[in-house]
Amino acid sequence: MAAYPRLKRTKAFQAVYRRGRWARGRLLSIGTAPNDSTRTQIGLRTRRGLKGAALRNRLKRQLRAVIRAPGTSIRSGFDIVVVLHPPAPPITTTNLKQEFLVLCKRVGVAP
């Protein structure tokens, strides 16, 4: 993700899981927690029920493209965890983007 650095530390993921604000949709769940810096970090997770690493990685690449796309803006100062749990892959990038933006507004990180 060029625009947003990746959330990598386990403790940061755990902090979002424990004290974060969550919104769940049909394809994604988004959790956010304020961080101590002025930058936003985004971490991606997929559920293990999606069989095959190639499928999981393709979905993560699709989501990274959605996050990098013009028109996708996120307020700064948050750690964000996005969990992919599509009911039946493949999913279109358009549907993924629409749901991502709706959920970002719901958790309060979209302007």
C-alpha positions in Angstrom: 0.0 0.0 0.0 1.8 3.1 -1.2 -0.5 5.6 0.4 -0.8 3.9 3.8 1.9 1.9 5.6 1.0 -1.6 6.6 0.1 -2.6 10.1 2.5 -5.3 11.0 3.0 -5.7 14.7 0.9 -8.3 16.5 0.3 -5.9 19.4 -1.2 -3.3 17.1 -3.6 -5.9 15.7 -4.5 -7.0 19.2 -5.2 -3.4 20.3 -7.6 -3.0 17.4 -9.3 -6.3 18.2 -9.6 -5.4 21.9 -10.6 -1.8 22.0 -11.4 -1.0 18.4 -14.7 0.1 16.9 -16.0 -2.5 14.4 -18.4 -2.6 11.5 -19.3 -5.7 9.6 -20.6 -6.1 6.1 -21.3 -8.9 3.7 -17.7 -9.0 2.3 -15.6 -7.2 4.9 -15.2 -6.3 8.6 -13.4 -3.1 9.5 -12.0 -2.3 12.9 -10.4 1.0 13.9 -8.5 2.3 16.9 -6.8 5.7 17.3 -3.0 5.5 17.4 -0.4 7.8 18.9 0.9 9.1 15.6 -0.5 11.2 12.9 -0.3 8.5 10.2 -2.8 5.8 9.4 -1.7 2.2 9.2 -3.8 -0.6 7.6 -3.6 -4.3 8.2 -5.3 -7.0 6.1 -6.5 -10.3 7.2 -8.4 -13.2 5.5 -10.2 -16.0 7.1 -8.6 -19.4 6.9 -11.8 -20.9 5.6 -10.9 -19.5 2.2 -9.0 -22.5 0.9 -5.8 -21.8 -1.1 -3.2 -19.2 -0.5 -3.5 -18.0 -4.1 -7.2 -17.1 -3.5 -6.4 -15.3 -0.2 -3.5 -13.4 -1.7 -5.6 -12.4 -4.8 -8.3 -10.9 -2.5 -5.7 -9.0 -0.5 -4.2 -7.6 -3.7 -7.7 -6.5 -4.8 -8.3 -4.8 -1.5 -4.9 -3.0 -1.7 -5.9 -1.7 -5.1 -9.2 -0.4 -3.7 -7.4 1.4 -0.8 -4.8 3.0 -3.2 -7.5 4.1 -5.8 -8.2 7.7 -6.2 -11.3 8.8 -4.3 -10.5 6.6 -1.4 -9.5 8.8 1.5 -9.1 7.9 5.1 -8.6 10.2 8.1 -5.2 10.1 9.6 -4.2 8.9 13.1 -5.9 5.4 13.1 -4.8 1.8 13.1 -7.2 -0.1 10.8 -7.7 -3.8 10.4 -9.7 -5.1 7.5 -10.9 -8.7 7.6 -12.0 -10.3 4.3 -14.7 -12.9 4.6 -16.5 -13.1 1.2 -19.3 -15.6 1.1 -18.3 -17.0 -2.3 -15.2 -15.7 -4.2 -14.5 -14.3 -6.7 -15.8 -10.9 -5.9 -15.7 -7.8 -8.1 -13.5 -4.9 -7.2 -16.4 -2.5 -7.6 -18.4 -4.4 -4.9 -15.4 -4.5 -2.7 -14.8 -0.7 -3.0 -18.4 0.1 -2.3 -18.5 -1.9 0.8 -15.1 -0.6 2.0 -16.3 3.0 1.7 -19.6 2.3 3.4 -17.9 0.6 6.3 -15.2 3.3 6.6 -18.0 5.9 7.0 -19.7 3.7 9.6 -16.6 3.4 11.8 -15.8 7.1 11.4 -12.5 7.0 9.4 -13.9 8.4 6.1 -14.1 12.2 5.8 
